[in-house]
Amino acid sequence: MKKGETMHKFKVPVSESKHLGTEPVWASNYEPTDYQSEFGAALNWYSYIVEAKDCRAFLIDWFKTDKDKLKTLSKIPDKLIPRTYANTARIAMRGFPVTDEHKSRIWEKVQETANKRIKLEEDDDTTAEPVIKIAKVLPLAPNFIVSDIDDEIENLIIGEENKTMGQILMPYRMTDKHYLECIAKIEPMLAEFNDLAEARRLPKGQLTPEQQQLLEGYEHLTGMKIVKDIAKLLESYINDLKKSHISKQVAKVKKKKPKDKTKLIKNIKFLQQDDTLGITSVDPINLLNCSEVWTFDTKTRKISKFYSPIGGGITVKGAALIGFQESMSSCKLLRKPDVQLKEFTELKKNDLTKWYSSVKSKDAPVRARLTATTLILKVF
């Protein structure tokens, strides 16, 4: 490359650089001790890391000053790019003293691939076929999210602005479960950087073999601040995904139309009024979502207390009360109902339980189903 020209900006994923290191570079006057061995090792590094789009960029850099060669290169689709020779070009541009023979093979292989492509097109049946339009299907985010997050970590390391999670997910098709799948892929990355920060705080003598390996893998990240910043970035992405998942869940919940309360209590049987006792029943609508109910059966002379420790736990189902706690609910026989009920109706809520305890008769289990002789005394 000539002075002033820039090469394709190739980013090595952080997850790969930990094990394989960053992209190699050689000094301008570098002389290999074993050319074949070092050249082969460099090719292996690139063949493992790079993608077809990067290989095309390598060759564009290599042929930058030759318009005819660039035109020939443009005829070759990404999947047919001669990747080994593209990597050879990159190695040469990074300072490795590639031999003239290997350099000449770069253009020869590109030309050979382009000619094969042209010949295949000429041999194809020229009969026009109807074009079938296929609806574009957006890719699912979980399949690509780790790669995108790796790019954002690299941007953070080199000081470039990071995308928000919303911007990252914009090109993808997201369903409800995919938010959780993305979180599951990012959480191990966050845990690794948290472990790295912890390992850097420990003295060398206290490091485990795993922590030592972790430090060596990320030794290119200088300073604790960058490690903390990466962890903070990943944590923010996870939180955004969780919020998106919850919002999606809330949006899915169909708002139910409130039921008519009069229909809910239509099967409840009760005595509206007892003229002898001078007591009128409370409106049964109040039985819906209450915590305490007091009733009196004029036939059996029993006063009943229904109680739920959960606010609004008692309600109506069919012709019965449900939701009350049986161990805290009971009924007692009133020997002088006309006198005792007059006392009861004049009491405040806090005094009812004390009054009920003073009634000298045995506790018995309550009946959930009300009858036509049941007065509804009080409801809270």
Summary of the structure (lengths in Angstrom):
residues: 380
radius of gyration: 39.6
end to end distance: 85.7
largest distance: 118.6
contacts: 969
relative contact order: 0.07
helix: 52%
strand: 10%
